[in-house]
Amino acid sequence: MKLNNDEQVLYDFFVTFGKGVGLIGYPIAILATWTSGDEENDIVVYPHKQEVINAYCSLDGLDKPLYEAIKEIKGWK
């Protein structure tokens, strides 16, 4: 499945943080913290943080990058 630039940014982020723990919920929780403005609980360092936030805010939905990331994390074909 071909991803556009914003979808690719989100996919890369989801896989980077989700693959290590085997869960998609972890990167989603990080994204929720970043977009809530809760800087007190923002302890995650990611060099493309602003790109991820911008991509998240520019898309109508997360379905495509989220689905592709779940496939990668879970090892689905």
N, CA, C and O atoms as CSV, one atom per row, in Angstrom:
chain,resi,resn,atom,element,x,y,z
A,1,MET,N,N,0.852,-1.173,0.000
A,1,MET,CA,C,0.000,0.000,0.000
A,1,MET,C,C,0.897,1.235,0.000
A,1,MET,O,O,1.802,1.355,0.826
A,2,LYS,N,N,0.643,2.131,-0.914
A,2,LYS,CA,C,1.439,3.359,-1.051
A,2,LYS,C,C,0.949,4.402,-0.050
A,2,LYS,O,O,-0.250,4.663,0.057
A,3,LEU,N,N,1.884,4.986,0.672
A,3,LEU,CA,C,1.573,6.021,1.654
A,3,LEU,C,C,2.050,7.378,1.139
A,3,LEU,O,O,3.103,7.470,0.509
A,4,ASN,N,N,1.275,8.428,1.406
A,4,ASN,CA,C,1.762,9.767,1.069
A,4,ASN,C,C,2.770,10.201,2.140
A,4,ASN,O,O,3.025,9.450,3.081
A,5,ASN,N,N,3.334,11.379,2.011
A,5,ASN,CA,C,4.399,11.819,2.926
A,5,ASN,C,C,3.947,11.857,4.383
A,5,ASN,O,O,4.654,11.367,5.264
A,6,ASP,N,N,2.774,12.436,4.644
A,6,ASP,CA,C,2.286,12.517,6.022
A,6,ASP,C,C,1.999,11.139,6.593
A,6,ASP,O,O,2.314,10.859,7.750
A,7,GLU,N,N,1.406,10.285,5.784
A,7,GLU,CA,C,1.133,8.916,6.241
A,7,GLU,C,C,2.429,8.179,6.536
A,7,GLU,O,O,2.500,7.416,7.500
A,8,GLN,N,N,3.459,8.396,5.716
A,8,GLN,CA,C,4.753,7.734,5.922
A,8,GLN,C,C,5.404,8.199,7.220
A,8,GLN,O,O,5.988,7.394,7.947
A,9,VAL,N,N,5.306,9.486,7.512
A,9,VAL,CA,C,5.855,10.025,8.762
A,9,VAL,C,C,5.189,9.344,9.954
A,9,VAL,O,O,5.865,8.929,10.895
A,10,LEU,N,N,3.869,9.232,9.913
A,10,LEU,CA,C,3.144,8.584,11.011
A,10,LEU,C,C,3.452,7.098,11.088
A,10,LEU,O,O,3.635,6.559,12.180
A,11,TYR,N,N,3.511,6.437,9.954
A,11,TYR,CA,C,3.856,5.018,9.919
A,11,TYR,C,C,5.226,4.783,10.564
A,11,TYR,O,O,5.375,3.909,11.418
A,12,ASP,N,N,6.207,5.558,10.155
A,12,ASP,CA,C,7.561,5.413,10.712
A,12,ASP,C,C,7.549,5.616,12.223
A,12,ASP,O,O,8.200,4.872,12.956
A,13,PHE,N,N,6.819,6.610,12.686
A,13,PHE,CA,C,6.711,6.880,14.120
A,13,PHE,C,C,6.052,5.711,14.844
A,13,PHE,O,O,6.562,5.245,15.863
A,14,PHE,N,N,4.916,5.234,14.322
A,14,PHE,CA,C,4.213,4.128,14.967
A,14,PHE,C,C,5.095,2.885,15.056
A,14,PHE,O,O,5.126,2.217,16.089
A,15,VAL,N,N,5.807,2.574,13.983
A,15,VAL,CA,C,6.653,1.380,13.968
A,15,VAL,C,C,7.854,1.568,14.892
A,15,VAL,O,O,8.227,0.645,15.616
A,16,THR,N,N,8.455,2.742,14.874
A,16,THR,CA,C,9.619,2.999,15.729
A,16,THR,C,C,9.301,2.742,17.197
A,16,THR,O,O,10.080,2.093,17.896
A,17,PHE,N,N,8.176,3.240,17.663
A,17,PHE,CA,C,7.843,3.092,19.083
A,17,PHE,C,C,6.991,1.864,19.384
A,17,PHE,O,O,6.979,1.398,20.523
A,18,GLY,N,N,6.293,1.339,18.414
A,18,GLY,CA,C,5.428,0.200,18.665
A,18,GLY,C,C,6.096,-1.146,18.521
A,18,GLY,O,O,5.738,-2.094,19.219
A,19,LYS,N,N,7.057,-1.246,17.633
A,19,LYS,CA,C,7.683,-2.539,17.363
A,19,LYS,C,C,8.469,-3.059,18.565
A,19,LYS,O,O,8.453,-4.259,18.839
A,20,GLY,N,N,9.140,-2.188,19.268
A,20,GLY,CA,C,9.930,-2.612,20.419
A,20,GLY,C,C,9.105,-3.224,21.540
A,20,GLY,O,O,9.565,-4.130,22.235
A,21,VAL,N,N,7.887,-2.729,21.713
A,21,VAL,CA,C,7.021,-3.249,22.781
A,21,VAL,C,C,5.937,-4.168,22.235
A,21,VAL,O,O,5.226,-4.816,23.004
A,22,GLY,N,N,5.805,-4.230,20.911
A,22,GLY,CA,C,4.819,-5.092,20.290
A,22,GLY,C,C,3.388,-4.597,20.410
A,22,GLY,O,O,2.440,-5.372,20.280
A,23,LEU,N,N,3.238,-3.311,20.659
A,23,LEU,CA,C,1.910,-2.730,20.854
A,23,LEU,C,C,1.786,-1.411,20.098
A,23,LEU,O,O,2.721,-0.610,20.081
A,24,ILE,N,N,0.642,-1.191,19.479
A,24,ILE,CA,C,0.406,0.078,18.793
A,24,ILE,C,C,-0.052,1.144,19.788
A,24,ILE,O,O,0.031,2.337,19.494
A,25,GLY,N,N,-0.526,0.736,20.944
A,25,GLY,CA,C,-1.036,1.685,21.933
A,25,GLY,C,C,0.021,2.625,22.475
A,25,GLY,O,O,-0.284,3.766,22.821
A,26,TYR,N,N,1.256,2.164,22.553
A,26,TYR,CA,C,2.323,3.003,23.105
A,26,TYR,C,C,2.569,4.250,22.249
A,26,TYR,O,O,2.559,5.357,22.788
A,27,PRO,N,N,2.792,4.110,20.923
A,27,PRO,CA,C,2.982,5.338,20.135
A,27,PRO,C,C,1.725,6.203,20.082
A,27,PRO,O,O,1.822,7.425,19.971
A,28,ILE,N,N,0.562,5.592,20.158
A,28,ILE,CA,C,-0.673,6.383,20.174
A,28,ILE,C,C,-0.748,7.211,21.451
A,28,ILE,O,O,-1.180,8.364,21.419
A,29,ALA,N,N,-0.332,6.635,22.569
A,29,ALA,CA,C,-0.317,7.379,23.837
A,29,ALA,C,C,0.690,8.531,23.784
A,29,ALA,O,O,0.422,9.619,24.295
A,30,ILE,N,N,1.835,8.292,23.172
A,30,ILE,CA,C,2.839,9.354,23.020
A,30,ILE,C,C,2.262,10.488,22.181
A,30,ILE,O,O,2.383,11.658,22.545
A,31,LEU,N,N,1.636,10.145,21.059
A,31,LEU,CA,C,1.043,11.148,20.182
A,31,LEU,C,C,-0.045,11.938,20.905
A,31,LEU,O,O,-0.157,13.150,20.723
A,32,ALA,N,N,-0.834,11.267,21.711
A,32,ALA,CA,C,-1.887,11.944,22.481
A,32,ALA,C,C,-1.276,12.948,23.457
A,32,ALA,O,O,-1.803,14.047,23.630
A,33,THR,N,N,-0.178,12.577,24.087
A,33,THR,CA,C,0.500,13.488,25.010
A,33,THR,C,C,1.044,14.698,24.259
A,33,THR,O,O,0.878,15.835,24.700
A,34,TRP,N,N,1.691,14.452,23.125
A,34,TRP,CA,C,2.258,15.544,22.343
A,34,TRP,C,C,1.188,16.511,21.866
A,34,TRP,O,O,1.401,17.723,21.902
A,35,THR,N,N,0.057,16.013,21.425
A,35,THR,CA,C,-0.970,16.889,20.859
A,35,THR,C,C,-1.860,17.522,21.919
A,35,THR,O,O,-2.627,18.435,21.616
A,36,SER,N,N,-1.766,17.048,23.156
A,36,SER,CA,C,-2.580,17.635,24.226
A,36,SER,C,C,-1.934,18.880,24.813
A,36,SER,O,O,-2.579,19.647,25.529
A,37,GLY,N,N,-0.652,19.077,24.504
A,37,GLY,CA,C,0.067,20.222,25.070
A,37,GLY,C,C,0.547,19.965,26.483
A,37,GLY,O,O,0.978,20.890,27.171
A,38,ASP,N,N,0.478,18.714,26.926
A,38,ASP,CA,C,0.891,18.338,28.272
A,38,ASP,C,C,2.408,18.158,28.309
A,38,ASP,O,O,2.912,17.036,28.292
A,39,GLU,N,N,3.113,19.261,28.361
A,39,GLU,CA,C,4.571,19.207,28.315
A,39,GLU,C,C,5.181,18.630,29.583
A,39,GLU,O,O,6.319,18.161,29.559
A,40,GLU,N,N,4.459,18.654,30.674
A,40,GLU,CA,C,4.958,18.109,31.936
A,40,GLU,C,C,5.179,16.594,31.834
A,40,GLU,O,O,6.108,16.058,32.439
A,41,ASN,N,N,4.327,15.912,31.073
A,41,ASN,CA,C,4.435,14.460,30.926
A,41,ASN,C,C,5.093,14.048,29.611
A,41,ASN,O,O,5.066,12.871,29.250
A,42,ASP,N,N,5.673,14.985,28.906
A,42,ASP,CA,C,6.333,14.712,27.632
A,42,ASP,C,C,7.790,14.358,27.888
A,42,ASP,O,O,8.654,15.234,27.943
A,43,ILE,N,N,8.054,13.057,28.045
A,43,ILE,CA,C,9.416,12.615,28.353
A,43,ILE,C,C,10.063,11.872,27.177
A,43,ILE,O,O,11.187,11.384,27.291
A,44,VAL,N,N,9.355,11.791,26.060
A,44,VAL,CA,C,9.841,11.047,24.903
A,44,VAL,C,C,10.587,11.980,23.956
A,44,VAL,O,O,10.082,13.033,23.568
A,45,VAL,N,N,11.797,11.571,23.593
A,45,VAL,CA,C,12.602,12.332,22.638
A,45,VAL,C,C,12.515,11.631,21.288
A,45,VAL,O,O,12.805,10.440,21.175
A,46,TYR,N,N,12.119,12.370,20.285
A,46,TYR,CA,C,12.031,11.848,18.921
A,46,TYR,C,C,12.418,12.984,17.988
A,46,TYR,O,O,11.819,14.058,18.044
A,47,PRO,N,N,13.411,12.766,17.128
A,47,PRO,CA,C,13.918,13.874,16.305
A,47,PRO,C,C,12.901,14.450,15.324
A,47,PRO,O,O,13.065,15.576,14.853
A,48,HIS,N,N,11.867,13.698,15.019
A,48,HIS,CA,C,10.870,14.161,14.046
A,48,HIS,C,C,9.531,14.445,14.710
A,48,HIS,O,O,8.478,14.326,14.084
A,49,LYS,N,N,9.580,14.819,15.975
A,49,LYS,CA,C,8.363,15.058,16.751
A,49,LYS,C,C,7.435,16.058,16.064
A,49,LYS,O,O,6.247,15.777,15.906
A,50,GLN,N,N,7.940,17.198,15.658
A,50,GLN,CA,C,7.079,18.214,15.053
A,50,GLN,C,C,6.505,17.733,13.722
A,50,GLN,O,O,5.361,18.048,13.392
A,51,GLU,N,N,7.283,16.977,12.961
A,51,GLU,CA,C,6.777,16.409,11.708
A,51,GLU,C,C,5.614,15.451,11.975
A,51,GLU,O,O,4.632,15.437,11.232
A,52,VAL,N,N,5.730,14.658,13.030
A,52,VAL,CA,C,4.669,13.717,13.398
A,52,VAL,C,C,3.406,14.493,13.779
A,52,VAL,O,O,2.312,14.158,13.325
A,53,ILE,N,N,3.553,15.513,14.599
A,53,ILE,CA,C,2.410,16.326,15.015
A,53,ILE,C,C,1.763,16.988,13.803
A,53,ILE,O,O,0.540,16.983,13.667
A,54,ASN,N,N,2.579,17.553,12.929
A,54,ASN,CA,C,2.044,18.208,11.721
A,54,ASN,C,C,1.315,17.203,10.825
A,54,ASN,O,O,0.242,17.498,10.298
A,55,ALA,N,N,1.894,16.034,10.661
A,55,ALA,CA,C,1.260,15.004,9.829
A,55,ALA,C,C,-0.062,14.572,10.449
A,55,ALA,O,O,-1.063,14.432,9.745
A,56,TYR,N,N,-0.072,14.364,11.740
A,56,TYR,CA,C,-1.298,13.975,12.439
A,56,TYR,C,C,-2.392,15.026,12.266
A,56,TYR,O,O,-3.552,14.691,12.023
A,57,CYS,N,N,-2.022,16.282,12.390
A,57,CYS,CA,C,-2.999,17.373,12.286
A,57,CYS,C,C,-3.476,17.599,10.851
A,57,CYS,O,O,-4.552,18.159,10.644
A,58,SER,N,N,-2.700,17.178,9.868
A,58,SER,CA,C,-3.069,17.432,8.476
A,58,SER,C,C,-3.912,16.326,7.854
A,58,SER,O,O,-4.526,16.539,6.809
A,59,LEU,N,N,-3.956,15.159,8.469
A,59,LEU,CA,C,-4.703,14.045,7.891
A,59,LEU,C,C,-6.141,14.020,8.391
A,59,LEU,O,O,-6.443,14.472,9.495
A,60,ASP,N,N,-7.016,13.483,7.555
A,60,ASP,CA,C,-8.411,13.310,7.941
A,60,ASP,C,C,-8.588,12.121,8.874
A,60,ASP,O,O,-9.542,12.074,9.651
A,61,GLY,N,N,-7.682,11.173,8.801
A,61,GLY,CA,C,-7.768,9.993,9.641
A,61,GLY,C,C,-6.451,9.254,9.674
A,61,GLY,O,O,-5.569,9.495,8.850
A,62,LEU,N,N,-6.324,8.372,10.611
A,62,LEU,CA,C,-5.088,7.614,10.781
A,62,LEU,C,C,-5.188,6.198,10.230
A,62,LEU,O,O,-4.257,5.408,10.389
A,63,ASP,N,N,-6.293,5.869,9.592
A,63,ASP,CA,C,-6.555,4.489,9.213
A,63,ASP,C,C,-5.419,3.830,8.441
A,63,ASP,O,O,-4.953,2.756,8.822
A,64,LYS,N,N,-4.975,4.454,7.374
A,64,LYS,CA,C,-3.977,3.836,6.497
A,64,LYS,C,C,-2.626,3.649,7.179
A,64,LYS,O,O,-2.122,2.526,7.208
A,65,PRO,N,N,-2.013,4.712,7.735
A,65,PRO,CA,C,-0.713,4.491,8.373
A,65,PRO,C,C,-0.815,3.614,9.618
A,65,PRO,O,O,0.103,2.853,9.923
A,66,LEU,N,N,-1.921,3.720,10.328
A,66,LEU,CA,C,-2.107,2.910,11.529
A,66,LEU,C,C,-2.237,1.433,11.162
A,66,LEU,O,O,-1.618,0.579,11.796
A,67,TYR,N,N,-3.028,1.132,10.156
A,67,TYR,CA,C,-3.208,-0.243,9.710
A,67,TYR,C,C,-1.882,-0.839,9.243
A,67,TYR,O,O,-1.544,-1.966,9.605
A,68,GLU,N,N,-1.139,-0.091,8.446
A,68,GLU,CA,C,0.149,-0.586,7.947
A,68,GLU,C,C,1.139,-0.806,9.094
A,68,GLU,O,O,1.897,-1.776,9.080
A,69,ALA,N,N,1.135,0.077,10.070
A,69,ALA,CA,C,2.032,-0.078,11.220
A,69,ALA,C,C,1.646,-1.294,12.054
A,69,ALA,O,O,2.517,-2.029,12.519
A,70,ILE,N,N,0.359,-1.509,12.245
A,70,ILE,CA,C,-0.094,-2.682,13.004
A,70,ILE,C,C,0.341,-3.957,12.283
A,70,ILE,O,O,0.799,-4.907,12.917
A,71,LYS,N,N,0.196,-3.977,10.959
A,71,LYS,CA,C,0.654,-5.132,10.197
A,71,LYS,C,C,2.130,-5.395,10.449
A,71,LYS,O,O,2.528,-6.539,10.668
A,72,GLU,N,N,2.945,-4.347,10.421
A,72,GLU,CA,C,4.390,-4.500,10.637
A,72,GLU,C,C,4.693,-4.961,12.049
A,72,GLU,O,O,5.493,-5.875,12.249
A,73,ILE,N,N,4.056,-4.331,13.032
A,73,ILE,CA,C,4.313,-4.655,14.439
A,73,ILE,C,C,3.903,-6.088,14.759
A,73,ILE,O,O,4.618,-6.798,15.466
A,74,LYS,N,N,2.769,-6.507,14.246
A,74,LYS,CA,C,2.238,-7.839,14.533
A,74,LYS,C,C,2.780,-8.914,13.605
A,74,LYS,O,O,2.563,-10.104,13.838
A,75,GLY,N,N,3.486,-8.503,12.551
A,75,GLY,CA,C,4.056,-9.465,11.621
A,75,GLY,C,C,3.032,-10.055,10.674
A,75,GLY,O,O,3.219,-11.168,10.183
A,76,TRP,N,N,1.940,-9.326,10.403
A,76,TRP,CA,C,0.922,-9.796,9.473
A,76,TRP,C,C,1.434,-9.685,8.050
A,76,TRP,O,O,2.233,-8.802,7.740
A,77,LYS,N,N,0.992,-10.548,7.213
A,77,LYS,CA,C,1.370,-10.510,5.795
A,77,LYS,C,C,0.426,-9.622,5.027
A,77,LYS,O,O,0.578,-9.461,3.816
